[in-house]
Amino acid sequence: MDIIYEPQGAAREYSNLALNIYKGCEHACKYCFGPSALNTKRELYNSDANPKKSILDRIRKDTQYLAKNNINDEILLSFIGDPYQPAETKYHLTRKTLEILIEYNRPFTVLTKGGTRAVNDFDLFASYPKSRFGTSLSFTNQQDADEWEPGAASIHDRIEAIMNAHTQGIPTWVSLEPVIYPKQAIKIIKTLYPYVNHWKVGKINHMKQVEKKVDWIQFREEVRELLDLLDADYYLKKCLTELK
């Protein structure tokens, strides 16, 4: 396949297949691995959110291949370049992509920090049972979010999108990653658990000065206890479960 691919490493804990529509991301998250994955300067990655060349034709071709070969793994949009970053309001490529995936009966899930920019596409999600909607949340304090995720939708806006999706019967999930401040992560779960069908939890990585401030084993046990108490469906990433 050309544009739909099999993630490697820790990304595989999210999905067996993935699709990145945009080359960069305007959300400019400080912890983002996108620039290093693409071997590009962070400033360029955060300013150049143009779509990939002939993206829709390439998506259609790969989607036809999956359908023809009866490959039914869920496709995640996206690991690199948020599908509902501001550029989407100009290009509308995520909606067109979802329409192609639906046309060929492919299961998909979206992960975004774009908040209610996604709501205009909820008609597609709500009418298609092989879809899920997810958002990334790491903070309850907006000042912290502004520091770490300066271009992303506000916490309130992302929460509003999840609640809206839940109200429309769309299966929802939250990527609670990267956890940087454990107390805020716990608060997110306590606030949103009635609206979230699945949780993925992972800690901050590759930033040693930040990581060493937290007792991650203690956090792992606390978050596991809470999610079990709530009878929640969840997955703790290996960066937490393999700690000793």
C-alpha positions in Angstrom: 0.0 0.0 0.0 1.0 3.6 -0.6 -0.6 5.9 2.0 -2.3 3.6 4.5 0.4 1.8 6.5 1.1 -0.4 9.4 2.4 1.5 12.4 5.6 0.3 14.2 6.7 0.4 17.8 4.6 2.1 20.4 2.2 3.4 17.7 1.1 -0.2 17.1 -0.6 -0.1 20.5 -3.1 2.3 19.0 -3.9 0.7 15.7 -2.9 -2.0 13.1 -3.4 0.5 10.3 -3.0 4.2 10.1 -3.4 7.1 7.6 -1.9 10.6 7.8 -3.6 13.1 5.5 -1.5 16.2 6.3 2.3 16.5 6.3 2.6 18.8 9.3 0.5 20.0 12.2 -0.4 23.5 13.3 -1.2 22.4 16.9 2.6 22.7 17.7 2.6 20.3 20.7 6.0 20.4 22.4 6.0 16.7 23.0 5.1 15.7 19.4 7.2 13.1 17.8 6.1 14.1 14.2 9.1 16.3 13.4 11.7 13.6 14.4 9.7 10.9 12.6 9.7 12.9 9.4 13.3 14.2 10.0 12.2 17.8 9.6 12.6 20.9 11.7 9.9 21.5 14.2 9.2 25.0 13.0 8.6 23.8 9.5 6.5 20.9 10.6 4.2 23.2 12.7 3.9 25.8 9.8 3.5 23.5 6.8 0.2 21.7 7.2 -0.4 21.2 3.5 -2.0 17.9 2.3 0.1 15.2 0.8 0.2 15.1 -3.0 -2.8 13.4 -4.7 -3.9 12.3 -1.3 -7.5 11.4 -2.1 -6.6 9.3 -5.2 -3.9 7.5 -3.1 -6.4 6.8 -0.3 -9.0 5.5 -2.7 -6.5 3.1 -4.3 -5.3 1.8 -0.9 -8.9 1.5 0.4 -9.8 -0.5 -2.7 -6.9 -2.9 -2.0 -8.0 -3.4 1.6 -11.6 -4.2 0.5 -10.5 -6.5 -2.3 -8.3 -8.5 0.0 -10.8 -8.5 2.9 -8.4 -6.7 5.3 -10.8 -5.4 8.0 -8.4 -3.8 10.5 -9.5 -0.4 11.9 -7.7 2.6 10.3 -6.6 5.4 12.6 -6.5 9.0 11.5 -3.9 10.0 12.4 -0.5 9.7 14.1 1.2 12.5 12.2 -0.7 15.7 11.3 -4.0 16.1 13.1 -7.1 15.3 10.9 -9.0 18.3 12.4 -6.2 20.9 12.7 -7.1 24.4 11.3 -6.0 23.5 7.8 -9.0 21.1 7.6 -11.4 24.0 7.6 -9.8 25.0 4.3 -9.2 21.7 2.6 -12.0 19.4 4.0 -9.9 16.4 3.3 -10.8 14.5 6.4 -14.4 14.5 5.5 -13.7 13.4 2.0 -11.4 10.6 3.3 -14.1 9.4 5.7 -16.5 9.3 2.8 -14.1 7.0 0.8 -13.6 4.7 3.8 -17.4 4.4 4.3 -17.9 3.8 0.6 -15.6 0.8 0.8 -17.0 -0.3 4.2 -13.7 0.1 6.0 -13.6 0.5 9.8 -12.0 3.7 11.1 -11.3 5.8 14.1 -10.2 9.4 14.5 -7.9 10.9 17.1 -7.8 14.7 17.3 -7.0 17.7 19.4 -9.2 19.8 17.0 -12.3 19.7 19.3 -15.5 20.9 17.8 -14.0 21.4 14.3 -14.9 17.7 14.0 -18.6 18.1 14.8 -19.5 19.0 11.2 -18.6 15.4 10.3 -20.5 13.7 13.0 -23.3 12.9 10.6 -20.9 10.5 8.9 -19.8 8.9 12.2 -23.4 8.7 13.6 -24.7 6.9 10.5 -21.8 4.5 10.1 -21.4 1.7 12.8 -17.7 1.0 12.0 -16.5 4.4 13.2 -15.2 5.8 16.5 -14.3 9.3 17.6 -11.4 10.0 19.9 -9.7 13.0 21.4 -6.3 13.5 23.1 -6.4 15.0 26.6 -3.5 15.5 28.9 -4.6 18.5 31.1 -7.4 20.0 33.0 -5.5 23.3 33.6 -5.8 25.4 30.4 -2.5 27.3 31.2 -0.6 24.0 31.1 -2.4 23.0 27.9 -1.5 26.4 26.3 2.2 25.8 27.2 2.4 22.3 25.9 -0.2 22.4 23.1 -0.4 26.0 22.0 -2.2 25.5 18.7 -4.7 22.8 19.8 -8.4 23.4 20.6 -9.1 24.3 24.2 -9.7 21.7 26.8 -13.4 22.8 27.0 -13.8 22.5 23.3 -12.4 19.0 23.2 -14.6 17.9 26.0 -17.6 19.4 24.2 -16.8 17.4 21.1 -16.6 14.1 23.1 -19.9 14.8 24.9 -21.5 15.8 21.6 -20.3 12.5 20.0 -21.6 10.5 22.9 -25.0 12.2 22.7 -25.2 11.2 19.1 -24.4 7.5 19.9 -20.9 7.6 18.4 -18.5 5.3 20.2 -15.9 7.6 21.9 -12.4 7.2 23.3 -9.8 9.3 24.9 -6.1 9.1 24.5 -4.8 10.1 27.9 -1.3 10.6 26.6 1.1 11.9 27.3 0.4 12.1 31.0 2.6 14.9 32.4 0.7 15.8 35.6 -0.9 12.7 37.1 -3.4 14.6 39.2 -4.8 16.2 36.1 -5.0 12.9 34.3 -7.0 11.4 37.2 -9.3 14.4 37.2 -10.0 13.9 33.4 -11.2 10.4 34.0 -13.4 11.4 36.9 -15.0 14.1 34.9 -15.5 12.4 31.5 -16.0 8.7 32.3 -19.8 8.8 31.7 -19.1 9.9 28.1 -16.1 7.8 27.1 -16.3 4.2 25.9 -12.5 3.5 25.9 -9.4 5.0 27.5 -5.8 4.7 26.4 -3.2 5.8 29.0 0.5 6.5 28.5 3.1 8.6 30.1 5.4 11.3 28.8 8.5 9.8 27.1 11.8 11.1 25.7 11.8 14.1 28.1 13.9 12.9 31.0 13.7 16.1 33.0 9.9 15.9 33.0 9.6 12.2 33.5 11.8 12.0 36.6 9.4 14.3 38.5 6.7 11.6 38.7 6.5 8.3 40.5 5.1 6.5 37.4 4.5 3.2 39.2 2.4 4.9 41.8 0.4 6.6 39.0 0.0 3.4 37.1 -1.6 1.7 40.1 -3.8 4.7 40.9 -5.1 5.0 37.4 -5.7 1.3 37.1 -7.6 1.2 40.4 -9.8 4.1 39.3 -10.6 2.7 35.9 -11.4 -0.7 37.4 -13.6 0.9 40.0 -15.5 2.7 37.2 -15.7 -0.6 35.3 -14.2 1.3 32.4 -12.8 -0.3 29.2 -9.1 0.8 29.0 -5.6 0.0 27.8 -2.5 1.0 29.7 0.4 1.4 27.3 3.6 -0.6 27.7 5.5 2.5 28.8 3.5 2.1 32.0 2.8 -1.6 32.3 6.5 -2.6 31.8 7.8 -0.4 34.5 9.3 -2.3 37.5 
